[in-house]
């Protein structure tokens, strides 16, 4: 098995979990066999003294498909 790891960033005004979920769900549209996601950074974006949104950086690992080109 061969795996590949990419960096993603997700943002949500709701929660850290929602930001992670958005990044994973959007990536899953074009990437299959996502195995894991590791949070590498979490930032609270502050506006007017309040948390406006959460920004997360992820390292996402997925399996490289074994396919024969036709």
PDB file of N, CA, C and O in Angstrom:
ATOM      1  N   UNK A   1       0.850  -1.171   0.000  1.00  0.00           N
ATOM      2  CA  UNK A   1       0.000   0.000   0.000  1.00  0.00           C
ATOM      3  C   UNK A   1       0.899   1.239   0.000  1.00  0.00           C
ATOM      4  O   UNK A   1       1.937   1.275   0.660  1.00  0.00           O
ATOM      5  N   UNK A   2       0.474   2.242  -0.753  1.00  0.00           N
ATOM      6  CA  UNK A   2       1.148   3.533  -0.799  1.00  0.00           C
ATOM      7  C   UNK A   2       0.157   4.598  -0.371  1.00  0.00           C
ATOM      8  O   UNK A   2      -0.997   4.587  -0.799  1.00  0.00           O
ATOM      9  N   UNK A   3       0.603   5.514   0.470  1.00  0.00           N
ATOM     10  CA  UNK A   3      -0.255   6.595   0.928  1.00  0.00           C
ATOM     11  C   UNK A   3       0.361   7.938   0.546  1.00  0.00           C
ATOM     12  O   UNK A   3       1.576   8.058   0.384  1.00  0.00           O
ATOM     13  N   UNK A   4      -0.495   8.937   0.407  1.00  0.00           N
ATOM     14  CA  UNK A   4      -0.062  10.296   0.107  1.00  0.00           C
ATOM     15  C   UNK A   4      -0.642  11.211   1.171  1.00  0.00           C
ATOM     16  O   UNK A   4      -1.748  10.984   1.661  1.00  0.00           O
ATOM     17  N   UNK A   5       0.112  12.252   1.530  1.00  0.00           N
ATOM     18  CA  UNK A   5      -0.342  13.214   2.522  1.00  0.00           C
ATOM     19  C   UNK A   5      -0.345  14.605   1.902  1.00  0.00           C
ATOM     20  O   UNK A   5       0.617  15.019   1.255  1.00  0.00           O
ATOM     21  N   UNK A   6      -1.453  15.317   2.115  1.00  0.00           N
ATOM     22  CA  UNK A   6      -1.587  16.687   1.596  1.00  0.00           C
ATOM     23  C   UNK A   6      -1.982  17.618   2.742  1.00  0.00           C
ATOM     24  O   UNK A   6      -2.467  17.173   3.782  1.00  0.00           O
ATOM     25  N   UNK A   7      -1.767  18.905   2.535  1.00  0.00           N
ATOM     26  CA  UNK A   7      -2.166  19.919   3.507  1.00  0.00           C
ATOM     27  C   UNK A   7      -3.474  20.561   3.068  1.00  0.00           C
ATOM     28  O   UNK A   7      -3.653  20.890   1.895  1.00  0.00           O
ATOM     29  N   UNK A   8      -4.390  20.737   4.024  1.00  0.00           N
ATOM     30  CA  UNK A   8      -5.669  21.385   3.771  1.00  0.00           C
ATOM     31  C   UNK A   8      -5.932  22.435   4.850  1.00  0.00           C
ATOM     32  O   UNK A   8      -5.386  22.352   5.950  1.00  0.00           O
ATOM     33  N   UNK A   9      -6.753  23.403   4.534  1.00  0.00           N
ATOM     34  CA  UNK A   9      -7.198  24.397   5.501  1.00  0.00           C
ATOM     35  C   UNK A   9      -8.714  24.464   5.436  1.00  0.00           C
ATOM     36  O   UNK A   9      -9.293  24.523   4.351  1.00  0.00           O
ATOM     37  N   UNK A  10      -9.354  24.454   6.595  1.00  0.00           N
ATOM     38  CA  UNK A  10     -10.805  24.588   6.672  1.00  0.00           C
ATOM     39  C   UNK A  10     -11.168  25.725   7.604  1.00  0.00           C
ATOM     40  O   UNK A  10     -10.425  26.029   8.538  1.00  0.00           O
ATOM     41  N   UNK A  11     -12.309  26.357   7.356  1.00  0.00           N
ATOM     42  CA  UNK A  11     -12.779  27.448   8.206  1.00  0.00           C
ATOM     43  C   UNK A  11     -14.256  27.279   8.504  1.00  0.00           C
ATOM     44  O   UNK A  11     -15.024  26.814   7.662  1.00  0.00           O
ATOM     45  N   UNK A  12     -14.644  27.660   9.707  1.00  0.00           N
ATOM     46  CA  UNK A  12     -16.045  27.611  10.092  1.00  0.00           C
ATOM     47  C   UNK A  12     -16.315  28.671  11.148  1.00  0.00           C
ATOM     48  O   UNK A  12     -15.481  28.927  12.016  1.00  0.00           O
ATOM     49  N   UNK A  13     -17.476  29.276  11.066  1.00  0.00           N
ATOM     50  CA  UNK A  13     -17.886  30.228  12.104  1.00  0.00           C
ATOM     51  C   UNK A  13     -18.532  29.515  13.283  1.00  0.00           C
ATOM     52  O   UNK A  13     -18.845  30.138  14.297  1.00  0.00           O
ATOM     53  N   UNK A  14     -18.731  28.201  13.149  1.00  0.00           N
ATOM     54  CA  UNK A  14     -19.426  27.427  14.173  1.00  0.00           C
ATOM     55  C   UNK A  14     -18.488  26.823  15.213  1.00  0.00           C
ATOM     56  O   UNK A  14     -18.631  27.072  16.410  1.00  0.00           O
ATOM     57  N   UNK A  15     -17.504  26.008  14.734  1.00  0.00           N
ATOM     58  CA  UNK A  15     -16.641  25.289  15.680  1.00  0.00           C
ATOM     59  C   UNK A  15     -15.407  24.743  14.976  1.00  0.00           C
ATOM     60  O   UNK A  15     -15.323  24.729  13.748  1.00  0.00           O
ATOM     61  N   UNK A  16     -14.465  24.299  15.778  1.00  0.00           N
ATOM     62  CA  UNK A  16     -13.267  23.640  15.251  1.00  0.00           C
ATOM     63  C   UNK A  16     -13.675  22.368  14.523  1.00  0.00           C
ATOM     64  O   UNK A  16     -13.190  22.089  13.426  1.00  0.00           O
ATOM     65  N   UNK A  17     -14.570  21.596  15.138  1.00  0.00           N
ATOM     66  CA  UNK A  17     -15.023  20.339  14.528  1.00  0.00           C
ATOM     67  C   UNK A  17     -15.675  20.581  13.172  1.00  0.00           C
ATOM     68  O   UNK A  17     -15.480  19.802  12.238  1.00  0.00           O
ATOM     69  N   UNK A  18     -16.440  21.648  13.064  1.00  0.00           N
ATOM     70  CA  UNK A  18     -17.090  21.966  11.787  1.00  0.00           C
ATOM     71  C   UNK A  18     -16.057  22.354  10.730  1.00  0.00           C
ATOM     72  O   UNK A  18     -16.216  22.013   9.558  1.00  0.00           O
ATOM     73  N   UNK A  19     -15.016  23.054  11.128  1.00  0.00           N
ATOM     74  CA  UNK A  19     -13.954  23.425  10.187  1.00  0.00           C
ATOM     75  C   UNK A  19     -13.223  22.191   9.680  1.00  0.00           C
ATOM     76  O   UNK A  19     -12.925  22.084   8.491  1.00  0.00           O
ATOM     77  N   UNK A  20     -12.934  21.261  10.585  1.00  0.00           N
ATOM     78  CA  UNK A  20     -12.289  20.004  10.187  1.00  0.00           C
ATOM     79  C   UNK A  20     -13.222  19.214   9.277  1.00  0.00           C
ATOM     80  O   UNK A  20     -12.799  18.713   8.235  1.00  0.00           O
ATOM     81  N   UNK A  21     -14.476  19.102   9.664  1.00  0.00           N
ATOM     82  CA  UNK A  21     -15.457  18.355   8.872  1.00  0.00           C
ATOM     83  C   UNK A  21     -15.622  18.916   7.478  1.00  0.00           C
ATOM     84  O   UNK A  21     -15.745  18.158   6.515  1.00  0.00           O
ATOM     85  N   UNK A  22     -15.628  20.235   7.354  1.00  0.00           N
ATOM     86  CA  UNK A  22     -15.756  20.855   6.042  1.00  0.00           C
ATOM     87  C   UNK A  22     -14.558  20.521   5.160  1.00  0.00           C
ATOM     88  O   UNK A  22     -14.723  20.157   3.996  1.00  0.00           O
ATOM     89  N   UNK A  23     -13.359  20.643   5.709  1.00  0.00           N
ATOM     90  CA  UNK A  23     -12.153  20.336   4.934  1.00  0.00           C
ATOM     91  C   UNK A  23     -12.153  18.884   4.456  1.00  0.00           C
ATOM     92  O   UNK A  23     -11.823  18.602   3.305  1.00  0.00           O
ATOM     93  N   UNK A  24     -12.523  17.974   5.345  1.00  0.00           N
ATOM     94  CA  UNK A  24     -12.544  16.550   4.989  1.00  0.00           C
ATOM     95  C   UNK A  24     -13.638  16.258   3.972  1.00  0.00           C
ATOM     96  O   UNK A  24     -13.394  15.555   2.992  1.00  0.00           O
ATOM     97  N   UNK A  25     -14.827  16.780   4.184  1.00  0.00           N
ATOM     98  CA  UNK A  25     -15.930  16.475   3.259  1.00  0.00           C
ATOM     99  C   UNK A  25     -15.686  17.050   1.873  1.00  0.00           C
ATOM    100  O   UNK A  25     -16.037  16.422   0.875  1.00  0.00           O
ATOM    101  N   UNK A  26     -15.092  18.230   1.795  1.00  0.00           N
ATOM    102  CA  UNK A  26     -14.784  18.813   0.477  1.00  0.00           C
ATOM    103  C   UNK A  26     -13.700  18.012  -0.222  1.00  0.00           C
ATOM    104  O   UNK A  26     -13.779  17.786  -1.430  1.00  0.00           O
ATOM    105  N   UNK A  27     -12.684  17.577   0.525  1.00  0.00           N
ATOM    106  CA  UNK A  27     -11.611  16.773  -0.065  1.00  0.00           C
ATOM    107  C   UNK A  27     -12.144  15.423  -0.534  1.00  0.00           C
ATOM    108  O   UNK A  27     -11.705  14.903  -1.560  1.00  0.00           O
ATOM    109  N   UNK A  28     -13.083  14.861   0.209  1.00  0.00           N
ATOM    110  CA  UNK A  28     -13.627  13.542  -0.113  1.00  0.00           C
ATOM    111  C   UNK A  28     -14.422  13.530  -1.414  1.00  0.00           C
ATOM    112  O   UNK A  28     -14.729  12.459  -1.938  1.00  0.00           O
ATOM    113  N   UNK A  29     -14.758  14.700  -1.940  1.00  0.00           N
ATOM    114  CA  UNK A  29     -15.454  14.766  -3.226  1.00  0.00           C
ATOM    115  C   UNK A  29     -14.554  14.244  -4.341  1.00  0.00           C
ATOM    116  O   UNK A  29     -15.032  13.593  -5.270  1.00  0.00           O
ATOM    117  N   UNK A  30     -13.264  14.521  -4.256  1.00  0.00           N
ATOM    118  CA  UNK A  30     -12.335  14.109  -5.322  1.00  0.00           C
ATOM    119  C   UNK A  30     -11.278  13.109  -4.862  1.00  0.00           C
ATOM    120  O   UNK A  30     -10.564  12.541  -5.688  1.00  0.00           O
ATOM    121  N   UNK A  31     -11.174  12.889  -3.558  1.00  0.00           N
ATOM    122  CA  UNK A  31     -10.167  11.965  -3.026  1.00  0.00           C
ATOM    123  C   UNK A  31     -10.885  10.809  -2.336  1.00  0.00           C
ATOM    124  O   UNK A  31     -11.746  11.025  -1.483  1.00  0.00           O
ATOM    125  N   UNK A  32     -10.530   9.595  -2.705  1.00  0.00           N
ATOM    126  CA  UNK A  32     -11.114   8.433  -2.033  1.00  0.00           C
ATOM    127  C   UNK A  32     -10.113   7.849  -1.049  1.00  0.00           C
ATOM    128  O   UNK A  32      -8.919   8.142  -1.114  1.00  0.00           O
ATOM    129  N   UNK A  33     -10.601   7.033  -0.150  1.00  0.00           N
ATOM    130  CA  UNK A  33      -9.781   6.313   0.829  1.00  0.00           C
ATOM    131  C   UNK A  33      -8.993   7.230   1.751  1.00  0.00           C
ATOM    132  O   UNK A  33      -7.827   6.960   2.039  1.00  0.00           O
ATOM    133  N   UNK A  34      -9.613   8.315   2.221  1.00  0.00           N
ATOM    134  CA  UNK A  34      -8.957   9.148   3.224  1.00  0.00           C
ATOM    135  C   UNK A  34      -8.826   8.326   4.495  1.00  0.00           C
ATOM    136  O   UNK A  34      -9.806   7.771   4.992  1.00  0.00           O
ATOM    137  N   UNK A  35      -7.597   8.254   5.021  1.00  0.00           N
ATOM    138  CA  UNK A  35      -7.303   7.392   6.171  1.00  0.00           C
ATOM    139  C   UNK A  35      -7.261   8.156   7.491  1.00  0.00           C
ATOM    140  O   UNK A  35      -7.736   7.664   8.515  1.00  0.00           O
ATOM    141  N   UNK A  36      -6.688   9.363   7.464  1.00  0.00           N
ATOM    142  CA  UNK A  36      -6.568  10.114   8.706  1.00  0.00           C
ATOM    143  C   UNK A  36      -6.377  11.590   8.416  1.00  0.00           C
ATOM    144  O   UNK A  36      -5.996  11.985   7.314  1.00  0.00           O
ATOM    145  N   UNK A  37      -6.652  12.392   9.428  1.00  0.00           N
ATOM    146  CA  UNK A  37      -6.421  13.837   9.357  1.00  0.00           C
ATOM    147  C   UNK A  37      -5.787  14.255  10.679  1.00  0.00           C
ATOM    148  O   UNK A  37      -6.309  13.961  11.755  1.00  0.00           O
ATOM    149  N   UNK A  38      -4.671  14.934  10.581  1.00  0.00           N
ATOM    150  CA  UNK A  38      -3.968  15.395  11.779  1.00  0.00           C
ATOM    151  C   UNK A  38      -4.016  16.921  11.815  1.00  0.00           C
ATOM    152  O   UNK A  38      -3.582  17.585  10.874  1.00  0.00           O
ATOM    153  N   UNK A  39      -4.536  17.462  12.888  1.00  0.00           N
ATOM    154  CA  UNK A  39      -4.557  18.909  13.064  1.00  0.00           C
ATOM    155  C   UNK A  39      -3.138  19.408  13.307  1.00  0.00           C
ATOM    156  O   UNK A  39      -2.448  18.925  14.205  1.00  0.00           O
ATOM    157  N   UNK A  40      -2.707  20.373  12.506  1.00  0.00           N
ATOM    158  CA  UNK A  40      -1.376  20.937  12.696  1.00  0.00           C
ATOM    159  C   UNK A  40      -1.427  22.350  13.249  1.00  0.00           C
ATOM    160  O   UNK A  40      -0.428  22.846  13.770  1.00  0.00           O
ATOM    161  N   UNK A  41      -2.592  23.012  13.142  1.00  0.00           N
ATOM    162  CA  UNK A  41      -2.728  24.359  13.683  1.00  0.00           C
ATOM    163  C   UNK A  41      -4.206  24.698  13.829  1.00  0.00           C
ATOM    164  O   UNK A  41      -5.037  24.281  13.022  1.00  0.00           O
ATOM    165  N   UNK A  42      -4.515  25.453  14.860  1.00  0.00           N
ATOM    166  CA  UNK A  42      -5.868  25.956  15.093  1.00  0.00           C
ATOM    167  C   UNK A  42      -5.751  27.446  15.389  1.00  0.00           C
ATOM    168  O   UNK A  42      -4.959  27.856  16.238  1.00  0.00           O
ATOM    169  N   UNK A  43      -6.540  28.249  14.687  1.00  0.00           N
ATOM    170  CA  UNK A  43      -6.513  29.693  14.885  1.00  0.00           C
ATOM    171  C   UNK A  43      -7.935  30.181  15.106  1.00  0.00           C
ATOM    172  O   UNK A  43      -8.845  29.824  14.357  1.00  0.00           O
ATOM    173  N   UNK A  44      -8.121  30.991  16.127  1.00  0.00           N
ATOM    174  CA  UNK A  44      -9.389  31.683  16.342  1.00  0.00           C
ATOM    175  C   UNK A  44      -9.250  33.061  15.701  1.00  0.00           C
ATOM    176  O   UNK A  44      -8.443  33.875  16.148  1.00  0.00           O
ATOM    177  N   UNK A  45     -10.025  33.320  14.669  1.00  0.00           N
ATOM    178  CA  UNK A  45     -10.009  34.622  13.996  1.00  0.00           C
ATOM    179  C   UNK A  45     -10.944  35.543  14.773  1.00  0.00           C
ATOM    180  O   UNK A  45     -12.135  35.262  14.908  1.00  0.00           O
ATOM    181  N   UNK A  46     -10.396  36.645  15.281  1.00  0.00           N
ATOM    182  CA  UNK A  46     -11.139  37.549  16.155  1.00  0.00           C
ATOM    183  C   UNK A  46     -11.502  38.821  15.401  1.00  0.00           C
ATOM    184  O   UNK A  46     -10.667  39.437  14.740  1.00  0.00           O
ATOM    185  N   UNK A  47     -12.769  39.194  15.519  1.00  0.00           N
ATOM    186  CA  UNK A  47     -13.268  40.445  14.943  1.00  0.00           C
ATOM    187  C   UNK A  47     -14.144  41.139  15.980  1.00  0.00           C
ATOM    188  O   UNK A  47     -15.038  40.516  16.553  1.00  0.00           O
ATOM    189  N   UNK A  48     -13.898  42.398  16.220  1.00  0.00           N
ATOM    190  CA  UNK A  48     -14.667  43.186  17.193  1.00  0.00           C
ATOM    191  C   UNK A  48     -14.687  42.536  18.581  1.00  0.00           C
ATOM    192  O   UNK A  48     -15.700  42.570  19.279  1.00  0.00           O
ATOM    193  N   UNK A  49     -13.558  41.949  18.965  1.00  0.00           N
ATOM    194  CA  UNK A  49     -13.450  41.354  20.292  1.00  0.00           C
ATOM    195  C   UNK A  49     -14.150  40.024  20.459  1.00  0.00           C
ATOM    196  O   UNK A  49     -14.244  39.519  21.578  1.00  0.00           O
ATOM    197  N   UNK A  50     -14.646  39.438  19.372  1.00  0.00           N
ATOM    198  CA  UNK A  50     -15.352  38.148  19.420  1.00  0.00           C
ATOM    199  C   UNK A  50     -14.721  37.181  18.432  1.00  0.00           C
ATOM    200  O   UNK A  50     -14.154  37.597  17.421  1.00  0.00           O
ATOM    201  N   UNK A  51     -14.821  35.890  18.726  1.00  0.00           N
ATOM    202  CA  UNK A  51     -14.354  34.891  17.762  1.00  0.00           C
ATOM    203  C   UNK A  51     -15.320  34.877  16.587  1.00  0.00           C
ATOM    204  O   UNK A  51     -16.500  34.562  16.742  1.00  0.00           O
ATOM    205  N   UNK A  52     -14.809  35.221  15.416  1.00  0.00           N
ATOM    206  CA  UNK A  52     -15.640  35.274  14.212  1.00  0.00           C
ATOM    207  C   UNK A  52     -15.668  33.928  13.509  1.00  0.00           C
ATOM    208  O   UNK A  52     -16.688  33.529  12.948  1.00  0.00           O
ATOM    209  N   UNK A  53     -14.539  33.232  13.544  1.00  0.00           N
ATOM    210  CA  UNK A  53     -14.468  31.909  12.898  1.00  0.00           C
ATOM    211  C   UNK A  53     -13.227  31.183  13.367  1.00  0.00           C
ATOM    212  O   UNK A  53     -12.288  31.772  13.903  1.00  0.00           O
ATOM    213  N   UNK A  54     -13.260  29.882  13.144  1.00  0.00           N
ATOM    214  CA  UNK A  54     -12.135  29.015  13.443  1.00  0.00           C
ATOM    215  C   UNK A  54     -11.467  28.608  12.141  1.00  0.00           C
ATOM    216  O   UNK A  54     -12.142  28.283  11.164  1.00  0.00           O
ATOM    217  N   UNK A  55     -10.152  28.626  12.129  1.00  0.00           N
ATOM    218  CA  UNK A  55      -9.374  28.200  10.960  1.00  0.00           C
ATOM    219  C   UNK A  55      -8.475  27.051  11.418  1.00  0.00           C
ATOM    220  O   UNK A  55      -7.744  27.177  12.401  1.00  0.00           O
ATOM    221  N   UNK A  56      -8.538  25.940  10.700  1.00  0.00           N
ATOM    222  CA  UNK A  56      -7.723  24.776  11.049  1.00  0.00           C
ATOM    223  C   UNK A  56      -6.859  24.366   9.862  1.00  0.00           C
ATOM    224  O   UNK A  56      -7.296  24.408   8.712  1.00  0.00           O
ATOM    225  N   UNK A  57      -5.633  23.972  10.161  1.00  0.00           N
ATOM    226  CA  UNK A  57      -4.743  23.395   9.160  1.00  0.00           C
ATOM    227  C   UNK A  57      -4.639  21.911   9.454  1.00  0.00           C
ATOM    228  O   UNK A  57      -4.468  21.509  10.604  1.00  0.00           O
ATOM    229  N   UNK A  58      -4.743  21.093   8.405  1.00  0.00           N
ATOM    230  CA  UNK A  58      -4.739  19.637   8.532  1.00  0.00           C
ATOM    231  C   UNK A  58      -3.708  19.020   7.602  1.00  0.00           C
ATOM    232  O   UNK A  58      -3.391  19.571   6.548  1.00  0.00           O
ATOM    233  N   UNK A  59      -3.191  17.872   8.007  1.00  0.00           N
ATOM    234  CA  UNK A  59      -2.417  17.016   7.112  1.00  0.00           C
ATOM    235  C   UNK A  59      -3.283  15.771   6.918  1.00  0.00           C
ATOM    236  O   UNK A  59      -3.505  15.004   7.855  1.00  0.00           O
ATOM    237  N   UNK A  60      -3.763  15.586   5.701  1.00  0.00           N
ATOM    238  CA  UNK A  60      -4.700  14.511   5.383  1.00  0.00           C
ATOM    239  C   UNK A  60      -3.973  13.426   4.593  1.00  0.00           C
ATOM    240  O   UNK A  60      -3.295  13.707   3.605  1.00  0.00           O
ATOM    241  N   UNK A  61      -4.127  12.186   5.046  1.00  0.00           N
ATOM    242  CA  UNK A  61      -3.468  11.050   4.405  1.00  0.00           C
ATOM    243  C   UNK A  61      -4.514  10.149   3.768  1.00  0.00           C
ATOM    244  O   UNK A  61      -5.543   9.839   4.368  1.00  0.00           O
ATOM    245  N   UNK A  62      -4.227   9.736   2.533  1.00  0.00           N
ATOM    246  CA  UNK A  62      -5.137   8.836   1.832  1.00  0.00           C
ATOM    247  C   UNK A  62      -4.334   7.806   1.052  1.00  0.00           C
ATOM    248  O   UNK A  62      -3.161   8.007   0.737  1.00  0.00           O
ATOM    249  N   UNK A  63      -4.997   6.706   0.754  1.00  0.00           N
ATOM    250  CA  UNK A  63      -4.358   5.616   0.026  1.00  0.00           C
ATOM    251  C   UNK A  63      -4.318   5.942  -1.465  1.00  0.00           C
ATOM    252  O   UNK A  63      -5.305   6.401  -2.041  1.00  0.00           O
ATOM    253  N   UNK A  64      -3.169   5.700  -2.073  1.00  0.00           N
ATOM    254  CA  UNK A  64      -3.027   5.852  -3.518  1.00  0.00           C
ATOM    255  C   UNK A  64      -3.591   4.586  -4.151  1.00  0.00           C
ATOM    256  O   UNK A  64      -3.188   3.474  -3.808  1.00  0.00           O
ATOM    257  N   UNK A  65      -4.531   4.769  -5.083  1.00  0.00           N
ATOM    258  CA  UNK A  65      -5.216   3.629  -5.693  1.00  0.00           C
ATOM    259  C   UNK A  65      -4.283   2.838  -6.582  1.00  0.00           C
ATOM    260  O   UNK A  65      -3.476   3.404  -7.319  1.00  0.00           O
ATOM    261  N   UNK A  66      -4.400   1.521  -6.508  1.00  0.00           N
ATOM    262  CA  UNK A  66      -3.671   0.628  -7.420  1.00  0.00           C
ATOM    263  C   UNK A  66      -4.550   0.379  -8.633  1.00  0.00           C
ATOM    264  O   UNK A  66      -5.422  -0.491  -8.604  1.00  0.00           O
ATOM    265  N   UNK A  67      -4.328   1.132  -9.692  1.00  0.00           N
ATOM    266  CA  UNK A  67      -5.130   1.001 -10.905  1.00  0.00           C
ATOM    267  C   UNK A  67      -4.213   0.852 -12.102  1.00  0.00           C
ATOM    268  O   UNK A  67      -3.145   1.461 -12.167  1.00  0.00           O
ATOM    269  N   UNK A  68      -4.639   0.043 -13.034  1.00  0.00           N
ATOM    270  CA  UNK A  68      -3.926  -0.107 -14.295  1.00  0.00           C
ATOM    271  C   UNK A  68      -4.555   0.852 -15.283  1.00  0.00           C
ATOM    272  O   UNK A  68      -5.774   0.864 -15.456  1.00  0.00           O
ATOM    273  N   UNK A  69      -3.722   1.662 -15.937  1.00  0.00           N
ATOM    274  CA  UNK A  69      -4.234   2.603 -16.925  1.00  0.00           C
ATOM    275  C   UNK A  69      -4.648   1.863 -18.187  1.00  0.00           C
ATOM    276  O   UNK A  69      -3.941   0.969 -18.653  1.00  0.00           O
ATOM    277  N   UNK A  70      -5.768   2.230 -18.722  1.00  0.00           N
ATOM    278  CA  UNK A  70      -6.281   1.569 -19.921  1.00  0.00           C
ATOM    279  C   UNK A  70      -5.825   2.279 -21.171  1.00  0.00           C
ATOM    280  O   UNK A  70      -6.163   1.859 -22.277  1.00  0.00           O
TER     281      UNK A  70
END
